[in-house]
Amino acid sequence: MREFPSDVVLYLQLAPMYLEKGRDYDAEKLLTKALEETDGEPRIRELWEDVTMQRLAKKIQQAQLRLEIDETDEARADYSDLCGKRDRLEIDFFVNRAKRNPDDTTLALELGRRLRQ
């Protein structure tokens, strides 16, 4: 990747390897760099969005566990903030995906589900 920083295939191969090893942060960081190097390549963008949603889902799970153990206002606020952030990000991601692929009804349904939520 140092020699060919705009080679999309290299990023698409390495990011799943990071994910398999549980290195979500590294995968997201790599894909953020890949977005810059590849001028927002759609396959990279979609993988970055998926990883970002996965990482946020894990943070929400941790916040929910914390809330179950420690029912403080701070824990409730943290959980609520993360859920709101997730909702906004997912809506943004699926709006953009639906714009990129207007014929894909699955994306439209996913967007509708998130808007309803």
TIKOL-737061 format. One record per residue (C-alpha): residue number from 1; y, x, z. Coordinates in steps of 0.25 Angstrom, whole numbers, plus 2048, in hexadecimal, padded with zeros to 3 digits. Layout:
<sites>
k: NUM&c2: Y&c1: X&c3: Z
...
</sites>
This chain:
<sites>
k: 1&c2: 800&c1: 800&c3: 800
k: 2&c2: 809&c1: 80C&c3: 802
k: 3&c2: 807&c1: 810&c3: 7F4
k: 4&c2: 807&c1: 802&c3: 7EE
k: 5&c2: 810&c1: 7F9&c3: 7F7
k: 6&c2: 811&c1: 7EE&c3: 7EE
k: 7&c2: 802&c1: 7EC&c3: 7EB
k: 8&c2: 7FF&c1: 7DE&c3: 7F0
k: 9&c2: 7F0&c1: 7E0&c3: 7F0
k: 10&c2: 7F0&c1: 7EB&c3: 7FB
k: 11&c2: 7F8&c1: 7E2&c3: 804
k: 12&c2: 7EE&c1: 7D6&c3: 801
k: 13&c2: 7E3&c1: 7DF&c3: 805
k: 14&c2: 7E8&c1: 7E6&c3: 811
k: 15&c2: 7EE&c1: 7DA&c3: 818
k: 16&c2: 7E1&c1: 7D2&c3: 81A
k: 17&c2: 7DB&c1: 7DF&c3: 81F
k: 18&c2: 7E5&c1: 7DF&c3: 82A
k: 19&c2: 7E2&c1: 7D0&c3: 82D
k: 20&c2: 7D3&c1: 7D3&c3: 82E
k: 21&c2: 7D6&c1: 7DD&c3: 839
k: 22&c2: 7DF&c1: 7D4&c3: 840
k: 23&c2: 7EC&c1: 7DB&c3: 83D
k: 24&c2: 7F4&c1: 7CF&c3: 839
k: 25&c2: 801&c1: 7D6&c3: 83D
k: 26&c2: 7FE&c1: 7E2&c3: 833
k: 27&c2: 7FA&c1: 7D9&c3: 828
k: 28&c2: 807&c1: 7D1&c3: 82A
k: 29&c2: 80F&c1: 7DE&c3: 82A
k: 30&c2: 808&c1: 7E3&c3: 81D
k: 31&c2: 80A&c1: 7D6&c3: 816
k: 32&c2: 819&c1: 7D6&c3: 81A
k: 33&c2: 81A&c1: 7E4&c3: 814
k: 34&c2: 812&c1: 7DF&c3: 808
k: 35&c2: 81C&c1: 7D3&c3: 805
k: 36&c2: 827&c1: 7DD&c3: 804
k: 37&c2: 820&c1: 7E7&c3: 7FB
k: 38&c2: 81A&c1: 7DC&c3: 7F2
k: 39&c2: 827&c1: 7D4&c3: 7F1
k: 40&c2: 821&c1: 7C8&c3: 7F8
k: 41&c2: 814&c1: 7C7&c3: 7F0
k: 42&c2: 80E&c1: 7B9&c3: 7F2
k: 43&c2: 800&c1: 7BE&c3: 7F6
k: 44&c2: 806&c1: 7C7&c3: 801
k: 45&c2: 810&c1: 7BC&c3: 805
k: 46&c2: 805&c1: 7B2&c3: 807
k: 47&c2: 7FC&c1: 7BC&c3: 80F
k: 48&c2: 808&c1: 7C0&c3: 818
k: 49&c2: 80B&c1: 7B1&c3: 81B
k: 50&c2: 7FC&c1: 7AF&c3: 81F
k: 51&c2: 7FC&c1: 7BB&c3: 828
k: 52&c2: 809&c1: 7B7&c3: 82E
k: 53&c2: 804&c1: 7A9&c3: 831
k: 54&c2: 7F7&c1: 7AF&c3: 837
k: 55&c2: 7FF&c1: 7B8&c3: 840
k: 56&c2: 808&c1: 7AD&c3: 844
k: 57&c2: 7FC&c1: 7A4&c3: 847
k: 58&c2: 7F6&c1: 7AF&c3: 850
k: 59&c2: 803&c1: 7B0&c3: 858
k: 60&c2: 803&c1: 7A1&c3: 85A
k: 61&c2: 7F5&c1: 7A1&c3: 85F
k: 62&c2: 7F9&c1: 7AC&c3: 869
k: 63&c2: 805&c1: 7A4&c3: 86D
k: 64&c2: 7FD&c1: 798&c3: 86F
k: 65&c2: 7F3&c1: 79F&c3: 878
k: 66&c2: 7FF&c1: 7A5&c3: 880
k: 67&c2: 804&c1: 797&c3: 881
k: 68&c2: 7F7&c1: 791&c3: 886
k: 69&c2: 7F7&c1: 79D&c3: 891
k: 70&c2: 805&c1: 79D&c3: 894
k: 71&c2: 80C&c1: 790&c3: 892
k: 72&c2: 81B&c1: 795&c3: 893
k: 73&c2: 827&c1: 791&c3: 88C
k: 74&c2: 827&c1: 79F&c3: 885
k: 75&c2: 818&c1: 79D&c3: 880
k: 76&c2: 81B&c1: 78F&c3: 87B
k: 77&c2: 828&c1: 794&c3: 874
k: 78&c2: 820&c1: 7A0&c3: 86E
k: 79&c2: 815&c1: 797&c3: 869
k: 80&c2: 81F&c1: 78D&c3: 863
k: 81&c2: 827&c1: 797&c3: 85C
k: 82&c2: 81B&c1: 79D&c3: 856
k: 83&c2: 816&c1: 790&c3: 851
k: 84&c2: 824&c1: 78D&c3: 84B
k: 85&c2: 824&c1: 79A&c3: 844
k: 86&c2: 817&c1: 798&c3: 83E
k: 87&c2: 81B&c1: 78A&c3: 839
k: 88&c2: 827&c1: 78F&c3: 832
k: 89&c2: 820&c1: 79B&c3: 82C
k: 90&c2: 814&c1: 793&c3: 827
k: 91&c2: 81E&c1: 789&c3: 821
k: 92&c2: 826&c1: 794&c3: 81A
k: 93&c2: 819&c1: 79B&c3: 815
k: 94&c2: 813&c1: 78E&c3: 80F
k: 95&c2: 820&c1: 78A&c3: 809
k: 96&c2: 820&c1: 797&c3: 802
k: 97&c2: 812&c1: 797&c3: 7FE
k: 98&c2: 813&c1: 789&c3: 7F9
k: 99&c2: 81F&c1: 78D&c3: 7F0
k: 100&c2: 817&c1: 799&c3: 7EB
k: 101&c2: 80B&c1: 790&c3: 7E8
k: 102&c2: 811&c1: 782&c3: 7E5
k: 103&c2: 803&c1: 77D&c3: 7DF
k: 104&c2: 7FB&c1: 781&c3: 7EB
k: 105&c2: 7FA&c1: 774&c3: 7F3
k: 106&c2: 7F3&c1: 77B&c3: 7FF
k: 107&c2: 800&c1: 782&c3: 802
k: 108&c2: 808&c1: 775&c3: 801
k: 109&c2: 7FE&c1: 76F&c3: 80B
k: 110&c2: 7FF&c1: 77B&c3: 814
k: 111&c2: 80E&c1: 77A&c3: 814
k: 112&c2: 80E&c1: 76B&c3: 816
k: 113&c2: 805&c1: 76D&c3: 822
k: 114&c2: 80E&c1: 778&c3: 828
k: 115&c2: 81A&c1: 76F&c3: 826
k: 116&c2: 813&c1: 764&c3: 82D
k: 117&c2: 810&c1: 76C&c3: 839
</sites>
